[in-house]
Amino acid sequence: MVALRIAEVRQKTDDELASMLEERARERLNLRFRQATGELENTARAREARREIARIKTVLNERAKGS
């Protein structure tokens, strides 16, 4: 999976972002379980998922404030 760029996130609608946020949160939880059991090979993906969640939340908060 390719990392999301902030420009790509800004082009999405609020509904799309909410859906993406839910998807990334589920993925992050799954990655955390896999890491705890030793099944996770690509540990960098957990960090990448966390950062994607932050990007999405940042854009949603900016829109909520009207910036």
N, C-alpha and C positions, 0 to 999 in steps of 0.2 A: 504494500500500500504506500502510495506517495504522500508525503507530508503536505498538509494544507498550507497554502500561502495566505497571508492576510488579505490580499487583493481578491482572492477567490472567495473568501469568507464574506467579505463586504458585498459581493455581488448576489448573495443568496437572500431569499426572503426570510422573514422572521419564523415562519412555519418550517421552512427547510432547515434553518439553524436549530430550532428546537428539536427537530427530528435527528439531526446530526449529533447534537449534544447528548441526547438519550442513547444513541448508537455508540458513541465514543465512551460514555460512562459504563455501558454494559461491557464493551471491549476491555476497558481498563480493569474492571472487576475480574473479568476472565483472565487477563494477563497476570493480575496479582495472585490469583489462585494457582495458575500454572507456575509462576515463579516460586511460590511457597512449596510446591510439591517437587520442584526441580525439573519440570518438563519444559520450561521456557528456554529456548535456544537464543532468541534474539532479544536480549535484555534492553536494548536501545529502544525497542518498540514501546515499552511501558513509558519511558520518558517522553517519547514522541506523542503518544496518546494524551498524556497529561498536558503537554503544551498545546495540543490542538483544542482540548477542552478549554484551556485558558483563552485562546484566541477567540473561540466562539462566544464565550461569556463576555469578553471585552467588547466585542461588537454589539452584542445584545444590550449591554449596559450603556454603551454610547448612544444607541438608538433610543433607549428608554429615557435618557436625559435630554435628548433632542440635539445632540452635538453633531 
